[in-house]
């Protein structure tokens, strides 16, 4: 199978060919209109009331290249903060709330890990990254991982022994975050599965070191742009 973004035939353009989505009726999509109405009503119900399941949501339903439903419900910005004492959100004034729209950007959170993993596989295919190479070979300044022989394969498979997370959000700046990540050693048994955010954070630095490009650029050029995912990026507009 050719690397992502390569043409499948020698006469191709070098970009993957994907059908462009178009809006049309449920019937044209081969879907039941009554069922779709129920789906939309359920999504609106989830965003309604004093303690909704979600402040807001967007529902999109389609089949193949046909998008039969695209509708926003609730609010993109409804709460000013969270009150742990009452386990409730502190509501924004009505005039300050931001309504949800079908164009509202959503944070994909840990799905970033999938993009990072694919970017790593692309570098492995190109021969610029060794899957069983030690992280210390690329990042000798990351002393915690380097001293314990953590490998790229272990980062990809969450078997490095690194703990699940670090409270990097409490750090004062990027410099402090980087210092903590560099010093962090494995605390578990290498080879034992433990899902950890730190694996992908280290892998990001490995990828940036071997490629000379930022992770967002690697993902854009190697994954999202070839797939036509023009609205998917690391930072919203």
C-alpha atoms as one frame of an Amber mdcrd trajectory, in Angstrom:
protein
   0.000   0.000   0.000   1.545   3.360  -0.963   2.209   6.028   1.682  -0.633
   8.394   2.454  -0.868  11.077  -0.184   0.691   9.017  -2.984  -1.343   8.162
  -6.060  -2.457   4.565  -6.462  -1.582   4.515 -10.166   1.562   5.752 -11.818
  -0.314   8.287 -13.855  -1.996   9.842 -10.807  -1.597  13.333  -9.483   0.001
  12.339  -6.185  -3.098  13.220  -4.164  -5.775  10.881  -2.870  -9.093  11.133
  -4.690 -12.102  11.549  -2.399 -15.696  12.406  -3.333 -16.803  15.877  -2.272
 -19.691  15.929   0.177 -22.909  17.501  -1.044 -26.141  18.304   0.786 -29.258
  16.550  -0.434 -32.429  14.831   0.777 -32.493  11.755   3.018 -34.079   9.876
   0.148 -31.134  10.678  -2.121 -28.833   9.402   0.611 -30.869   6.214   0.966
 -31.881   7.071   4.536 -35.220   7.075   6.348 -36.455  10.692   6.854 -38.491
   9.753   9.943 -35.470   8.181  11.616 -33.376  11.236  10.867 -36.005  13.505
  12.419 -35.831  11.390  15.568 -32.027  11.642  15.627 -32.171  15.430  15.355
 -34.821  15.643  18.087 -32.696  13.454  20.382 -29.641  15.683  19.884 -31.668
  18.810  20.666 -32.982  17.095  23.810 -29.430  16.356  24.967 -28.607  20.077
  24.916 -31.809  21.296  26.588 -32.741  21.892  30.225 -30.906  23.173  33.289
 -28.347  20.350  33.346 -27.971  19.172  29.762 -25.800  16.248  28.705 -23.867
  18.759  26.566 -24.018  22.521  26.253 -24.166  22.169  22.505 -23.686  19.715
  19.672 -23.727  19.388  15.912 -25.341  16.397  14.258 -24.309  15.399  10.747
 -25.807  12.328   9.086 -25.078  11.104   5.606 -24.330   8.159   3.417 -21.543
   8.078   0.890 -21.010  11.581  -0.506 -24.540  12.755   0.401 -25.041  14.764
   3.600 -28.718  14.462   4.511 -28.719  16.281   7.868 -26.455  18.966   9.289
 -27.919  20.814  12.248 -26.631  22.640  15.319 -28.201  22.472  18.772 -27.571
  24.422  21.966 -24.588  26.633  22.717 -20.916  26.679  21.770 -20.339  28.863
  24.832 -22.853  28.543  27.669 -20.755  28.418  30.854 -18.245  30.816  32.372
 -16.734  28.248  34.733 -17.369  25.090  36.744 -18.420  25.048  40.404 -17.039
  21.853  42.023 -19.045  22.486  45.186 -22.375  22.113  43.425 -21.046  20.075
  40.476 -22.675  22.519  38.089 -21.617  24.972  35.456 -21.717  28.698  36.159
 -23.930  30.124  33.428 -22.849  33.025  31.280 -25.312  35.940  31.064 -27.805
  35.311  28.287 -26.337  38.066  26.134 -22.827  36.630  26.391 -23.608  33.096
  25.297 -22.321  31.879  21.936 -24.802  29.839  19.885 -23.657  26.609  18.296
 -23.416  26.588  14.512 -22.603  23.885  11.984 -19.312  25.724  11.432 -18.241
  25.764  15.090 -14.772  24.194  15.464 -14.506  21.286  17.913 -11.477  20.193
  19.904 -10.652  16.626  18.834  -8.518  16.128  21.964  -6.890  12.676  22.053
  -7.632  12.023  18.382  -4.435  14.035  17.913  -2.629  10.868  19.035  -3.863
   9.031  15.944  -2.476  11.738  13.657   0.836  11.670  15.539   1.047   7.884
  15.191   0.372   8.047  11.427   3.001  10.767  11.036   5.457   8.496  12.843
   4.655   5.559  10.549   5.245   7.812   7.544   8.710   8.677   8.854   9.388
   4.980   9.495   8.388   4.194   5.896  10.766   6.885   4.652  13.617   5.446
   6.683  14.139   8.585   8.754  12.866   6.943  11.950  13.603   3.486  13.353
  10.697   1.776  15.048  12.971  -0.061  17.492  15.408   2.815  17.872  15.821
   4.290  21.324  14.353   7.713  21.953  17.720   8.744  23.354  19.257   8.308
  19.894  17.126  11.216  18.684  16.547  13.100  21.937  19.599  12.671  24.205
  18.479  15.750  26.107  15.315  13.922  27.220  17.222  12.303  30.056  14.391
  10.389  31.696  13.465   8.375  28.608  17.039   8.155  27.290  18.455   6.696
  30.504  15.880   3.887  30.498  16.189   2.882  26.854  12.619   3.802  25.876
  12.033   2.965  22.196   9.851   4.423  19.459   7.850   1.181  19.359   7.123
   1.525  23.073   5.867   5.067  22.579   3.564   3.946  19.749   2.183   0.973
  21.711   1.976   2.652  25.144   4.427   0.176  26.666   7.168   2.624  27.671
   6.407   2.572  31.392   5.716   6.309  31.437   2.890   7.309  33.744  -0.469
   8.268  32.226  -0.046  12.037  32.511   1.786  14.981  33.989   0.032  18.137
  35.234   1.777  20.196  32.562  -1.190  22.568  32.558   0.043  23.840  35.946
   3.400  24.897  34.513   4.160  28.590  34.177   5.287  28.442  30.544   6.443
  26.212  27.686   9.979  26.157  29.048   8.880  24.639  32.348   6.691  22.110
  30.551   9.603  21.032  28.378  11.950  20.715  31.369   9.503  18.457  33.185
   8.947  16.294  30.118  12.683  15.950  29.505  13.331  14.818  33.056  10.371
  12.431  33.398  11.517   8.773  33.764   9.353   5.663  33.296   7.738   4.550
  36.540   6.090   1.348  35.296   7.463  -1.884  33.879   8.646  -1.435  30.276
   6.705  -3.700  27.941   3.561  -3.470  30.078   0.647  -1.598  28.510  -0.281
   1.699  30.154  -2.058   4.371  28.122  -0.071   7.569  28.551  -0.286  11.056
  27.098   3.466  11.329  27.611   4.191   8.720  24.941   2.747  10.919  22.215
   4.284  14.076  23.652   7.720  12.460  23.406   6.916  11.115  19.964   6.067
  14.654  18.833   9.547  15.823  19.820  11.144  12.812  18.104   9.253  13.568
  14.880  10.154  17.245  14.976  13.824  16.421  15.599  14.170  13.902  12.749
  12.120  15.883  10.221  13.064  19.450  11.112   9.376  20.409  10.926   6.682
  21.060  13.524   4.108  18.363  14.152   1.251  20.512  12.857   3.105  20.909
   9.549   3.802  17.162   9.312   0.137  16.379   9.913  -1.083  19.015   7.463
   1.274  18.074   4.645   1.207  14.313   5.153  -2.348  13.581   6.305  -5.061
  16.226   6.376  -4.266  18.047   3.120  -3.903  14.867   1.012  -7.230  13.651
   2.435  -8.984  16.936   1.674  -9.556  17.651   5.397  -9.286  21.407   4.916
 -11.222  22.264   8.089  -9.035  20.093  10.364  -6.020  21.799  11.887  -4.153
  22.182  15.174  -5.500  25.646  15.923  -8.912  27.027  14.949  -9.075  30.186
  12.863
